[in-house]
Amino acid sequence: MKYDVENRRIWLKGEILNVNDAKINVLSPTSQFGLNVFEGIPCYWNDNEHQLYAFRLDDHYNRLLRSAKLLQLDCTYTKEDFTNAFIDVIKANEYDENLSVRQTLFVDGFGSWGSEGPVEMFVAPIPRGRTSAEYNKKGLNCCVTSWRRISDETLSPRIKCGANYINSRVGQREALRNGYDTCLFLNEFGKVSEGPGSCFFMIKDETIITPQLTDSVLESITRDTVIKLAISLGYEVVERSIDRTELYTCDEAFLCGSAMEITPVLSIDKYIVGDGNTGCITKRIHMMYLDVVQGKNEQFKYWLTAIY
Ligand code: PMP
């Protein structure tokens, strides 16, 4: 690797710059109000093929455009622009390791929280080991946070915007304060929604269960991947509302997301999940997921975009 992480190169407004030279206006709506939408796009290095693969790039860009549309951002960048910037900046860093690539559309200029633009973009690859602590753990002890997940009637969790993560933050901070690794949120109706940066699955009697997309969850790409992989393995997958007490009696549970991958949940509110170890079905799906994202599974290789 040519550039250490403190000197990595990022794409900003059409230029590739040293991260320390990439500056934004402190008075911009993104700076003042978190007025931005973004994606965290995972890339995996395949050593045998000497290739870096981006996972479900088109699906990430479709979600980015949906988020921009819902916030009425006046985005002039196209999907082709997204892809070119993404590939150029990874190549500029000569990365040959697993990455999470932050691709953000933000409202620049001197407007306010009501402004539609000017919409600008940055693309910043982050080597995977440098993401948040809870994303790098082997198993998680969770609590149900006392804070509710944002709802479609207030701030839709369907929109992947910076401001929504303040709701994630209060739940995560409460979890850490009380000695847990992370939290699960209930939605406005008291049903299980998701983690602060991940989706939730539980397994009961070999059935894989996850909250519906209308239960206040992000339209997660990993969630969709897990559902498709589980079905291909022959499991029954059910998308339905989950009661809090169901969490305490499930056989297996895991959180999933582009950064978290598939991370087992070992306890919830100190109720042990299963026997307190990673469950068999969770392990099976996790292994398959890792093969798929690295390009080691031919059936799902159509989800990958080769960078080099
Ligand atoms: N829910 C929330 C709140 C998230 O921030 C994330 C991470 N983007 C996810 C779920 C998982 O989404 P994805 O699988 O698309 O990364």
Residues whose N, C-alpha, C, O or C-beta is under 5 A from the ligand:
A	BS01	PMP	E194 G195 P196 G197 S198 C199 L218 E219 S220 I221 T222 R223 C256 G257 S258 A259
